[in-house]
Amino acid sequence: MTALQLLRPERNYLTKLQIVYGLMGLIALGGSLALAVPIGLDEGGTRGMTIGVVVAVLVNAAWLIPAFIIAPFYYRSLEYRILEDEVIVHAGVWTKSVKHVPYRTVTNLKVKRDPFDRMLGMGTLDIQTAGRAGQTGAEESLVGLSNVQEVYETVSTALRRFRGAMAPTQAEVEVIAEAEVLSALLDEVRAIRRALSEKG
């Protein structure tokens, strides 16, 4: 099936990743130093404090440097395909993943723009599905899109077209199945009511 749209995140998304990693690194380093300095002074004076500071810097560098190195590779791995019946998301550096989100399972579309997104002129399209009912978060997120509203409209239109093209028999089967479930629930509630009234 041909893609209605083939998308990649904007370069600003990589900038956002680097800003977020940098802020996380500063917060983690600040917290580590806040612990290392008093403990170091307590244990070994100035020498202990120096060792504590060096250890805090090295521990934070051990995760922050790889994060900055991997970020461009992760950014380049992202690709979104909007098809007539599903959205496909490619992602991953070491573990490559291909996630299919069929329109028949989609329950909601949501455009998100956090402060960094607004500052960098982009947004995220969250696609929520029935499979994630009761859970927080989206089934899949299309991140780093400068034209996020246009992408929302494209997916929304494709979703409406897909649902409109459903075979009447398939739609009828779904309605009948829902009616049967509701009827069974109503029968169960009536049975519980009868049992309670007989006891009372």
Helices and strands as residue ranges (DSSP letters): E 5-7, H 11-77, E 79-82, E 86-91, E 97-102, G 103-105, E 106-112, H 115-120, E 123-129, G 130-132, E 140-145, H 148-164, H 168-199
